[in-house]
Amino acid sequence: MESDACETLNSLIRWESSLNGLIEAANRCDLSEGPSVWLDRDAVRDVLQRCISGELDVLELPRWAGAVHMLDRVEIDEVDVEMLSQFLFEMPSPELFQSINVDLCQRWISRMGNA
């Protein structure tokens, strides 16, 4: 059961299918006790790259980031915490920060670099 929960949370982090189903399942899993899953730059860069390529809908990016940000069982490694926390804070609020488009995705990928 625990590994299923982790897999569900990881599926959202990797944005593997329809966002509605992923968010719903991840929110249910997040309510139960269990191990945390890790969000890292590679996972975020992959999602951004897929938004740029058109595989994912760039306009859904704020919903994805907001959903990931709200999950208690998603942890960020210390080396990435400042960058990814800022990303997860800004991305769900384009009205406060920057409008969501391919250019923004490319800027975030550049900011994340290879560190």
C-alpha positions as CSV (number, residue, x, y, z in Angstrom):
1,M,0.0,0.0,0.0
2,E,2.8,2.4,0.9
3,S,4.7,1.9,-2.3
4,D,1.4,2.5,-4.2
5,A,1.0,5.8,-2.4
6,C,4.6,6.8,-3.2
7,E,4.1,5.8,-6.9
8,T,0.9,7.9,-7.0
9,L,2.8,10.9,-5.6
10,N,5.7,10.3,-8.0
11,S,3.2,10.1,-10.9
12,L,2.1,13.6,-10.1
13,I,5.7,14.8,-9.8
14,R,6.4,13.3,-13.2
15,W,3.0,14.5,-14.6
16,E,2.4,11.1,-16.2
17,S,-1.2,11.5,-17.2
18,S,-4.3,13.7,-16.9
19,L,-3.7,16.3,-14.2
20,N,-7.3,16.0,-12.8
21,G,-6.8,12.3,-11.9
22,L,-3.2,12.7,-10.7
23,I,-4.1,15.6,-8.4
24,E,-7.1,13.7,-7.0
25,A,-5.2,10.5,-6.3
26,A,-2.1,12.4,-4.9
27,N,-4.3,14.4,-2.5
28,R,-5.9,11.1,-1.2
29,C,-2.5,9.5,-0.8
30,D,-1.1,12.6,1.0
31,L,-3.7,12.2,3.7
32,S,-2.3,8.8,4.8
33,E,0.9,8.2,6.7
34,G,3.9,7.1,4.8
35,P,7.3,7.9,3.4
36,S,7.9,11.1,1.6
37,V,8.8,11.4,-2.0
38,W,11.4,13.7,-3.4
39,L,11.1,16.5,-5.9
40,D,14.4,17.5,-7.6
41,R,15.5,19.8,-10.3
42,D,15.6,17.0,-12.9
43,A,11.9,16.2,-12.4
44,V,11.0,19.9,-12.7
45,R,13.3,20.4,-15.7
46,D,11.7,17.4,-17.4
47,V,8.1,18.8,-16.8
48,L,9.3,22.2,-18.1
49,Q,10.9,20.6,-21.2
50,R,7.7,18.7,-21.9
51,C,5.7,21.9,-21.7
52,I,8.1,23.6,-24.1
53,S,7.8,20.7,-26.6
54,G,4.0,20.8,-26.4
55,E,3.7,17.3,-24.9
56,L,2.2,18.9,-21.8
57,D,-0.1,22.0,-21.7
58,V,2.0,24.9,-20.5
59,L,-1.2,26.6,-19.3
60,E,-1.7,23.7,-16.9
61,L,1.7,24.3,-15.3
62,P,0.4,26.5,-12.5
63,R,-2.1,23.8,-11.5
64,W,0.6,21.2,-11.5
65,A,3.0,23.3,-9.5
66,G,0.3,24.3,-7.0
67,A,-0.7,20.7,-6.5
68,V,2.9,19.5,-5.9
69,H,3.5,22.5,-3.6
70,M,0.5,21.6,-1.4
71,L,1.5,18.0,-0.8
72,D,2.9,17.4,2.7
73,R,4.7,14.2,1.6
74,V,6.7,15.9,-1.1
75,E,10.2,16.8,0.1
76,I,12.9,18.9,-1.6
77,D,16.6,18.1,-1.1
78,E,18.5,20.8,0.8
79,V,20.7,21.8,-2.2
80,D,17.5,22.4,-4.3
81,V,15.2,23.7,-1.6
82,E,15.6,27.5,-2.2
83,M,15.3,27.3,-6.0
84,L,12.4,24.8,-6.1
85,S,10.5,26.4,-3.3
86,Q,10.7,29.7,-5.2
87,F,9.5,27.9,-8.4
88,L,6.6,26.2,-6.6
89,F,5.6,29.5,-4.9
90,E,5.7,31.7,-8.1
91,M,4.4,29.3,-10.7
92,P,0.9,28.8,-9.3
93,S,0.4,32.6,-9.2
94,P,1.1,34.0,-12.7
95,E,-1.1,37.0,-11.9
96,L,1.4,38.0,-9.2
97,F,4.6,37.0,-11.0
98,Q,5.0,36.2,-14.7
99,S,2.5,34.9,-17.2
100,I,2.9,31.3,-18.1
101,N,4.4,30.6,-21.5
102,V,7.2,28.7,-23.2
103,D,9.7,31.5,-22.6
104,L,9.1,31.4,-18.8
105,C,9.7,27.6,-18.9
106,Q,13.0,28.2,-20.8
107,R,14.1,30.9,-18.3
108,W,13.4,28.5,-15.3
109,I,15.4,25.7,-17.0
110,S,18.3,28.2,-17.4
111,R,18.0,29.3,-13.8
112,M,18.1,25.7,-12.6
113,G,21.3,25.0,-14.6
114,N,23.0,21.8,-13.7
115,A,23.7,22.5,-10.0
